Amino acid sequence: MTARRTASVLIASTRAATGAYEDQSAPVISKWLTGHGFDTSQSLVVPDGEPVGAALRALLLLDPRVIITSGGTGLSHDDLTPEMTRPLLERKLPGVMQAIRSAGLADTPYAALSRGYAGTAGRTFIVNLPGSPRGVADALAVLDPIIGHICDQLEGSHGH
């Protein structure tokens, strides 16, 4: 029997990390991952900025197949999730982010402001989602038909 794939959820939000409000995106992402056959550990919530980079590096040591981040992709001074993610990516997947932004634009013009990345670090797929629950839902709808194929390819399957 094949081991289940593992995934991690990382929320970049200074306000949620300090308890000023309760993050609403992590439960949506975790439920989606579980529905796609992933085992997920507890979601991490960290302040924006460098803590995101430290958390990503720590999560990569666990060798999950997928890391989904939410938050920190806008233009605020401490929205640095893309800057923390980019140096870790060996291969970028700009088409994934183009599709996510395009799906979001159907709901809001603000989707064009998301600066997230998608790509691979070793055998891990990393994707930066917006911080809003609606932006997360739009992005997960884009990932629905491709997440399995992404993981299959990272695991060495070349079927199409």
GUBAPA-12866 format. One record per residue (C-alpha): x negated, y negated, z negated; residue number from 1; residue in one letter. Coordinates in pm, 1 decimal, m for minus. Layout:
N
+----------+----------+----------+-----+------+
!       xx !       yy !       zz ! seq ! type !
+----------+----------+----------+-----+------+
!        X !        Y !        Z ! NUM !    A !
...
+----------+----------+----------+-----+------+
# end
This chain:
160
+----------+----------+----------+-----+------+
!       xx !       yy !       zz ! seq ! type !
+----------+----------+----------+-----+------+
!      0.0 !      0.0 !      0.0 !   1 !    M !
!   m129.0 !   m344.3 !     94.3 !   2 !    T !
!   m183.4 !   m595.7 !   m183.4 !   3 !    A !
!     51.1 !   m892.8 !   m177.8 !   4 !    R !
!    m91.7 !  m1217.1 !    m58.0 !   5 !    R !
!   m162.6 !  m1481.6 !   m319.2 !   6 !    T !
!    m93.8 !  m1853.0 !   m299.6 !   7 !    A !
!   m149.2 !  m2159.7 !   m514.1 !   8 !    S !
!     45.9 !  m2482.8 !   m548.7 !   9 !    V !
!   m130.2 !  m2807.3 !   m637.0 !  10 !    L !
!     65.6 !  m3123.8 !   m712.3 !  11 !    I !
!   m120.9 !  m3455.2 !   m690.8 !  12 !    A !
!     67.6 !  m3702.1 !   m907.2 !  13 !    S !
!    m69.6 !  m3920.1 !  m1181.2 !  14 !    T !
!    281.3 !  m3988.9 !  m1313.2 !  15 !    R !
!    378.4 !  m3619.0 !  m1326.5 !  16 !    A !
!     41.0 !  m3523.6 !  m1476.5 !  17 !    A !
!     92.2 !  m3773.0 !  m1759.8 !  18 !    T !
!    452.0 !  m3663.6 !  m1817.4 !  19 !    G !
!    609.0 !  m3988.3 !  m1692.6 !  20 !    A !
!    838.3 !  m3782.7 !  m1471.7 !  21 !    Y !
!    895.4 !  m3420.2 !  m1381.5 !  22 !    E !
!    762.9 !  m3308.0 !  m1045.2 !  23 !    D !
!   1037.5 !  m3167.6 !   m823.2 !  24 !    Q !
!    826.2 !  m3035.0 !   m537.1 !  25 !    S !
!    635.8 !  m2751.0 !   m705.8 !  26 !    A !
!    946.0 !  m2538.8 !   m777.3 !  27 !    P !
!   1059.3 !  m2575.2 !   m414.5 !  28 !    V !
!    717.2 !  m2474.8 !   m281.2 !  29 !    I !
!    681.5 !  m2183.6 !   m525.3 !  30 !    S !
!   1025.8 !  m2048.5 !   m436.8 !  31 !    K !
!    944.3 !  m2075.2 !    m66.5 !  32 !    W !
!    613.5 !  m1892.6 !   m114.2 !  33 !    L !
!    780.1 !  m1615.7 !   m315.7 !  34 !    T !
!   1040.0 !  m1582.5 !    m41.5 !  35 !    G !
!    758.9 !  m1529.9 !    207.0 !  36 !    H !
!    603.8 !  m1250.1 !      1.2 !  37 !    G !
!    333.9 !  m1442.1 !   m183.2 !  38 !    F !
!    240.3 !  m1398.5 !   m546.6 !  39 !    D !
!    200.2 !  m1743.6 !   m696.4 !  40 !    T !
!     45.8 !  m1841.4 !  m1023.6 !  41 !    S !
!    162.7 !  m2139.1 !  m1223.3 !  42 !    Q !
!    153.9 !  m2462.7 !  m1026.4 !  43 !    S !
!   m117.1 !  m2712.4 !  m1114.7 !  44 !    L !
!    m27.5 !  m3078.3 !  m1161.0 !  45 !    V !
!   m323.8 !  m3315.4 !  m1162.7 !  46 !    V !
!   m369.5 !  m3691.8 !  m1141.1 !  47 !    P !
!   m432.3 !  m3840.6 !   m797.7 !  48 !    D !
!   m788.7 !  m3885.7 !   m677.4 !  49 !    G !
!  m1095.4 !  m3679.9 !   m769.5 !  50 !    E !
!   m902.4 !  m3438.3 !   m995.4 !  51 !    P !
!   m740.9 !  m3308.9 !   m674.7 !  52 !    V !
!  m1082.9 !  m3222.7 !   m532.1 !  53 !    G !
!  m1191.1 !  m3047.2 !   m851.0 !  54 !    A !
!   m867.3 !  m2848.8 !   m862.4 !  55 !    A !
!   m896.4 !  m2747.8 !   m495.5 !  56 !    L !
!  m1252.5 !  m2625.5 !   m546.5 !  57 !    R !
!  m1145.1 !  m2425.1 !   m853.0 !  58 !    A !
!   m850.1 !  m2273.1 !   m666.3 !  59 !    L !
!  m1071.4 !  m2173.5 !   m373.9 !  60 !    L !
!  m1283.4 !  m1965.1 !   m613.4 !  61 !    L !
!   m971.6 !  m1749.9 !   m668.7 !  62 !    L !
!   m960.1 !  m1675.3 !   m291.5 !  63 !    D !
!   m586.2 !  m1728.2 !   m238.2 !  64 !    P !
!   m458.8 !  m1683.4 !    114.8 !  65 !    R !
!   m271.6 !  m2016.2 !     94.9 !  66 !    V !
!   m303.6 !  m2340.3 !   m102.4 !  67 !    I !
!    m20.8 !  m2589.3 !    m60.2 !  68 !    I !
!    m69.4 !  m2937.1 !   m200.2 !  69 !    T !
!    201.0 !  m3198.5 !   m240.6 !  70 !    S !
!    145.5 !  m3566.3 !   m300.4 !  71 !    G !
!   m136.9 !  m3812.1 !   m260.1 !  72 !    G !
!   m105.6 !  m3840.4 !    119.1 !  73 !    T !
!     21.6 !  m4199.1 !    139.1 !  74 !    G !
!   m150.8 !  m4535.3 !    131.6 !  75 !    L !
!   m166.0 !  m4618.6 !   m238.4 !  76 !    S !
!   m518.2 !  m4683.1 !   m362.8 !  77 !    H !
!   m535.0 !  m4347.8 !   m544.2 !  78 !    D !
!   m366.5 !  m4139.5 !   m270.2 !  79 !    D !
!   m681.3 !  m3942.4 !   m192.5 !  80 !    L !
!   m557.7 !  m3587.5 !   m133.2 !  81 !    T !
!   m668.9 !  m3593.2 !    233.6 !  82 !    P !
!  m1012.8 !  m3724.0 !    134.9 !  83 !    E !
!  m1043.9 !  m3447.5 !   m125.8 !  84 !    M !
!   m928.2 !  m3179.8 !    120.2 !  85 !    T !
!  m1116.1 !  m3272.3 !    438.4 !  86 !    R !
!  m1469.8 !  m3183.2 !    316.4 !  87 !    P !
!  m1350.1 !  m2835.5 !    214.8 !  88 !    L !
!  m1204.5 !  m2747.4 !    555.6 !  89 !    L !
!  m1417.3 !  m2542.7 !    792.0 !  90 !    E !
!  m1156.0 !  m2554.6 !   1068.5 !  91 !    R !
!   m882.8 !  m2816.0 !   1097.8 !  92 !    K !
!   m536.0 !  m2738.7 !   1236.1 !  93 !    L !
!   m417.8 !  m3079.1 !   1360.1 !  94 !    P !
!   m121.9 !  m2925.0 !   1544.1 !  95 !    G !
!     27.9 !  m2809.7 !   1215.1 !  96 !    V !
!     16.3 !  m3160.2 !   1072.3 !  97 !    M !
!    147.5 !  m3306.6 !   1397.4 !  98 !    Q !
!    446.6 !  m3071.3 !   1377.5 !  99 !    A !
!    505.8 !  m3155.8 !   1009.9 ! 100 !    I !
!    497.7 !  m3529.5 !   1074.3 ! 101 !    R !
!    720.2 !  m3488.0 !   1378.5 ! 102 !    S !
!    978.8 !  m3291.2 !   1178.3 ! 103 !    A !
!    975.0 !  m3556.3 !    907.3 ! 104 !    G !
!   1025.7 !  m3835.8 !   1158.4 ! 105 !    L !
!   1369.8 !  m3692.4 !   1233.9 ! 106 !    A !
!   1467.7 !  m3799.0 !    878.7 ! 107 !    D !
!   1254.1 !  m4101.8 !    802.2 ! 108 !    T !
!   1005.7 !  m4330.6 !    975.7 ! 109 !    P !
!    786.9 !  m4302.7 !    663.3 ! 110 !    Y !
!    676.2 !  m3955.7 !    776.2 ! 111 !    A !
!    436.0 !  m4129.5 !   1013.2 ! 112 !    A !
!    246.1 !  m4258.9 !    708.6 ! 113 !    L !
!    152.3 !  m3913.4 !    578.4 ! 114 !    S !
!   m222.7 !  m3861.9 !    614.4 ! 115 !    R !
!   m241.5 !  m3495.3 !    518.1 ! 116 !    G !
!   m460.9 !  m3224.2 !    665.6 ! 117 !    Y !
!   m414.9 !  m2857.7 !    741.4 ! 118 !    A !
!   m695.1 !  m2614.0 !    801.3 ! 119 !    G !
!   m895.1 !  m2324.7 !    671.0 ! 120 !    T !
!  m1162.9 !  m2281.9 !    408.4 ! 121 !    A !
!  m1294.6 !  m1929.6 !    442.9 ! 122 !    G !
!   m988.4 !  m1702.9 !    448.1 ! 123 !    R !
!   m766.4 !  m1964.3 !    281.0 ! 124 !    T !
!   m515.5 !  m2182.2 !    463.5 ! 125 !    F !
!   m481.2 !  m2526.5 !    300.5 ! 126 !    I !
!   m206.5 !  m2771.1 !    386.9 ! 127 !    V !
!   m129.8 !  m3115.5 !    239.6 ! 128 !    N !
!    241.6 !  m3188.1 !    215.3 ! 129 !    L !
!    401.7 !  m3520.4 !    126.7 ! 130 !    P !
!    504.4 !  m3579.6 !   m234.0 ! 131 !    G !
!    876.2 !  m3623.0 !   m176.7 ! 132 !    S !
!   1105.4 !  m3320.6 !   m208.4 ! 133 !    P !
!   1259.3 !  m3402.9 !    131.2 ! 134 !    R !
!    915.3 !  m3425.7 !    293.5 ! 135 !    G !
!    825.1 !  m3092.2 !    136.2 ! 136 !    V !
!   1143.8 !  m2931.6 !    271.2 ! 137 !    A !
!   1074.6 !  m3063.8 !    622.1 ! 138 !    D !
!    716.8 !  m2933.3 !    610.1 ! 139 !    A !
!    814.9 !  m2590.6 !    480.2 ! 140 !    L !
!   1066.2 !  m2558.7 !    765.2 ! 141 !    A !
!    776.4 !  m2613.0 !   1007.0 ! 142 !    V !
!    564.0 !  m2353.1 !    827.3 ! 143 !    L !
!    846.5 !  m2094.0 !    814.3 ! 144 !    D !
!    781.6 !  m1930.5 !   1153.0 ! 145 !    P !
!    400.6 !  m1958.7 !   1147.2 ! 146 !    I !
!    279.1 !  m1888.4 !    791.9 ! 147 !    I !
!    271.7 !  m1511.7 !    840.5 ! 148 !    G !
!     78.9 !  m1542.0 !   1166.4 ! 149 !    H !
!   m169.3 !  m1782.1 !   1009.7 ! 150 !    I !
!   m236.1 !  m1535.4 !    727.9 ! 151 !    C !
!   m254.7 !  m1239.3 !    966.8 ! 152 !    D !
!   m522.9 !  m1418.0 !   1167.1 ! 153 !    Q !
!   m717.4 !  m1513.6 !    855.5 ! 154 !    L !
!   m707.5 !  m1146.4 !    755.7 ! 155 !    E !
!   m849.5 !  m1038.6 !   1092.1 ! 156 !    G !
!   m537.5 !   m950.4 !   1292.6 ! 157 !    S !
!   m546.8 !  m1083.0 !   1644.7 ! 158 !    H !
!   m196.8 !   m982.4 !   1754.9 ! 159 !    G !
!     28.6 !  m1241.1 !   1912.2 ! 160 !    H !
+----------+----------+----------+-----+------+
# end
